[in-house]
C-alpha cells in the first residue's frame, strides 16, 4: 500500500488510517475526513477547500464513510481527476459495489478487507432455491444499506465464479441498479430478496 491517490476497500477505517500514517514520510501530511453514515456534500466542500490550501509538502486527503451517494461521488470527480499540485486523495469504501464506474476508472483499487462475506454466511449459490432465499433474507432482515451493498457484490461475484447462472449484461445491470435503489432508501431486505429471486430465475437448468 502506497500513499498515492487510490481507493481502499476496508471495513476498518481507523485501523487503515493508522497504517497510512505509518507509511507517511517526512514532509508528507495526512488530512482525514471521516463520516459515520453518509458522506455529505458539505464534506466534499471541506475536502476541496483542504486541497486548495497552499502547501509545499505533499498532502494526502483521506475520505471515509459508510456511504458515498452518486451526488457526492460526482462532486468529487473533478478534484480527483485534476488535483492541485502535491495533493493526493485516498477514498476508503466499505465495498466496491458502492463505487461509481466513473470513479473506479480513474483510481486504482486496493482491497484490504470487505465489510461482509457471503462465504461466512453459508449462502450456497449452487443449491440456491426459494427456501434458501427466504432463510437468507430472514437472517439479514435488519441489515444496514452499506452491509447490503457488500453482500450484493459478494453475491454477484460468487454467482459469476460458480458458473451456475446466466450472468449476461442485463443481469449485471440488475445488480448495479440494486445498489442505486439502496441509495434511494429502499429497504435492504426487500432489495436482497428481489436480487436473489432474479438470480434464481437465471440459474442454469
C-alpha positions as CSV (number, residue, x, y, z in Angstrom):
1,X,0.0,0.0,0.0
2,X,1.4,3.4,-1.0
3,X,0.4,7.0,-0.2
4,X,-0.9,7.8,-3.6
5,X,-4.4,8.6,-5.0
6,X,-6.4,5.4,-4.8
7,X,-9.5,3.6,-3.4
8,X,-9.1,1.3,-0.5
9,X,-11.8,-1.2,0.4
10,X,-11.8,-1.8,4.1
11,X,-14.3,-2.4,6.9
12,X,-11.9,-0.8,9.5
13,X,-11.4,2.9,8.7
14,X,-9.4,3.8,11.9
15,X,-7.0,0.8,11.5
16,X,-6.5,1.7,7.9
17,X,-5.7,5.3,8.8
18,X,-3.1,4.1,11.3
19,X,-1.4,2.1,8.6
20,X,-1.5,5.0,6.2
21,X,0.1,7.3,8.9
22,X,2.9,4.7,9.3
23,X,3.6,4.9,5.6
24,X,3.9,8.7,5.7
25,X,7.4,10.0,5.1
26,X,8.9,13.2,6.4
27,X,7.2,16.1,4.6
28,X,4.0,14.2,4.0
29,X,0.8,15.1,5.8
30,X,-2.5,13.2,6.1
31,X,-5.8,15.0,6.5
32,X,-8.6,12.6,7.4
33,X,-12.2,13.5,6.8
34,X,-14.3,10.6,8.2
35,X,-18.1,10.5,8.4
36,X,-20.3,7.9,10.1
37,X,-23.2,7.1,7.8
38,X,-23.4,9.2,4.6
39,X,-20.5,11.4,3.3
40,X,-22.2,14.8,2.8
41,X,-21.9,17.5,0.1
42,X,-20.6,19.7,2.9
43,X,-17.8,17.2,3.5
44,X,-16.9,17.4,-0.2
45,X,-16.6,21.2,0.0
46,X,-14.4,20.8,3.0
47,X,-12.2,18.3,1.2
48,X,-11.9,20.6,-1.8
49,X,-11.0,23.6,0.4
50,X,-8.3,21.5,2.1
51,X,-6.9,20.5,-1.3
52,X,-6.5,24.1,-2.5
53,X,-4.7,25.3,0.7
54,X,-1.2,26.4,-0.4
55,X,1.4,23.9,0.8
56,X,4.8,22.9,-0.3
57,X,4.6,19.5,1.5
58,X,2.8,16.5,0.0
59,X,-0.8,16.3,1.4
60,X,-2.9,13.2,1.3
61,X,-6.6,13.8,2.0
62,X,-8.3,10.6,3.2
63,X,-12.0,10.4,2.8
64,X,-14.1,7.7,4.5
65,X,-17.8,6.9,5.1
66,X,-20.2,4.1,5.2
67,X,-22.0,5.5,2.1
68,X,-21.0,7.8,-0.7
69,X,-24.0,8.8,-2.8
70,X,-23.9,9.3,-6.5
71,X,-24.2,13.1,-6.0
72,X,-21.2,13.1,-3.6
73,X,-19.0,11.0,-5.9
74,X,-19.8,13.1,-8.9
75,X,-18.9,16.2,-6.9
76,X,-15.5,14.6,-6.1
77,X,-14.8,13.5,-9.6
78,X,-13.2,16.8,-10.9
79,X,-10.9,17.2,-8.0
80,X,-9.8,13.6,-8.2
81,X,-9.2,13.9,-12.0
82,X,-7.2,17.2,-11.6
83,X,-5.9,17.5,-8.1
84,X,-3.9,20.6,-7.1
85,X,-0.1,20.2,-7.0
86,X,1.3,17.9,-4.2
87,X,-2.2,16.7,-3.3
88,X,-3.4,13.1,-3.3
89,X,-6.8,11.6,-2.5
90,X,-7.4,8.3,-0.8
91,X,-11.0,7.2,-0.6
92,X,-12.0,4.5,1.9
93,X,-15.1,2.5,0.9
94,X,-16.7,-0.5,2.7
95,X,-17.4,-2.2,-0.7
96,X,-16.6,-2.0,-4.4
97,X,-20.3,-2.1,-5.0
98,X,-20.6,1.5,-3.7
99,X,-18.1,3.0,-6.2
100,X,-19.4,4.7,-9.4
101,X,-17.8,3.4,-12.6
102,X,-16.5,6.9,-13.3
103,X,-14.6,7.0,-10.0
104,X,-13.4,3.4,-10.3
105,X,-12.0,4.1,-13.8
106,X,-9.8,6.9,-12.5
107,X,-8.3,5.4,-9.3
108,X,-6.6,2.1,-8.6
109,X,-8.5,-0.1,-6.1
110,X,-6.8,-1.9,-3.2
111,X,-8.8,-4.4,-1.2
112,X,-7.8,-4.8,2.4
113,X,-11.0,-6.5,3.7
114,X,-14.7,-6.5,2.9
115,X,-17.5,-5.4,5.2
116,X,-19.0,-8.8,5.0
117,X,-18.6,-12.1,3.2
118,X,-21.2,-14.5,1.7
119,X,-18.9,-17.5,2.4
120,X,-19.1,-16.7,6.1
121,X,-22.9,-16.6,5.9
122,X,-23.0,-20.0,4.2
123,X,-25.1,-19.0,1.2
124,X,-24.7,-21.9,-1.2
125,X,-25.2,-20.3,-4.6
126,X,-25.0,-23.7,-6.3
127,X,-28.0,-25.0,-4.3
128,X,-29.9,-21.7,-4.2
129,X,-33.7,-22.2,-4.1
130,X,-36.7,-20.4,-2.7
131,X,-36.2,-21.8,0.8
132,X,-32.6,-20.7,0.9
133,X,-33.6,-17.2,-0.3
134,X,-36.2,-17.0,2.4
135,X,-33.8,-18.1,5.2
136,X,-31.0,-15.8,4.0
137,X,-33.3,-12.7,3.9
138,X,-34.8,-13.6,7.3
139,X,-31.3,-13.8,8.7
140,X,-30.5,-10.3,7.4
141,X,-33.9,-8.7,7.9
142,X,-32.3,-5.8,9.8
143,X,-29.2,-5.4,7.7
144,X,-28.0,-1.8,7.0
145,X,-27.7,-0.4,3.5
146,X,-23.8,-0.4,3.5
147,X,-23.7,-4.0,4.6
148,X,-26.3,-4.9,2.0
149,X,-24.2,-3.4,-0.7
150,X,-21.3,-5.5,0.4
151,X,-23.5,-8.6,0.3
152,X,-24.7,-7.7,-3.2
153,X,-21.2,-7.5,-4.5
154,X,-20.2,-10.8,-2.9
155,X,-23.4,-12.5,-4.2
156,X,-22.7,-11.3,-7.7
157,X,-19.1,-12.3,-7.6
158,X,-20.0,-15.8,-6.3
159,X,-22.7,-16.2,-8.9
160,X,-20.2,-15.4,-11.7
161,X,-17.5,-17.7,-10.3
162,X,-19.9,-20.5,-9.8
163,X,-20.9,-20.7,-13.5
164,X,-24.3,-21.8,-12.4
165,X,-26.0,-18.6,-13.6
166,X,-26.6,-16.8,-16.9
167,X,-24.7,-13.6,-15.9
168,X,-25.4,-11.6,-19.1
169,X,-25.3,-7.8,-19.3
170,X,-28.9,-7.5,-18.3
171,X,-28.3,-9.4,-15.1
172,X,-25.2,-7.4,-14.3
173,X,-27.2,-4.2,-14.9
174,X,-29.8,-5.5,-12.5
175,X,-27.1,-5.9,-9.8
176,X,-25.8,-2.4,-10.3
177,X,-29.4,-1.0,-10.3
178,X,-29.9,-2.8,-6.9
179,X,-27.1,-0.7,-5.4
180,X,-28.7,2.5,-6.7
181,X,-32.1,1.5,-5.2
182,X,-30.4,1.1,-1.8
183,X,-29.0,4.6,-2.1
184,X,-32.5,5.9,-2.7
185,X,-33.7,4.4,0.6
186,X,-35.3,1.1,-0.4
187,X,-35.4,-1.5,2.4
188,X,-32.2,-3.7,2.2
189,X,-34.2,-6.9,2.9
190,X,-36.6,-6.1,0.0
191,X,-33.6,-5.4,-2.4
192,X,-31.8,-8.6,-1.3
193,X,-35.0,-10.6,-1.9
194,X,-35.5,-9.1,-5.4
195,X,-31.9,-9.7,-6.4
196,X,-31.8,-13.3,-5.2
197,X,-35.1,-14.2,-6.8
198,X,-34.0,-12.7,-10.1
199,X,-30.7,-14.6,-9.9
200,X,-32.7,-17.8,-9.2
201,X,-34.6,-17.2,-12.4
202,X,-31.2,-17.0,-14.2
203,X,-30.0,-20.3,-12.7
204,X,-28.9,-22.8,-15.4
205,X,-31.1,-25.8,-15.5
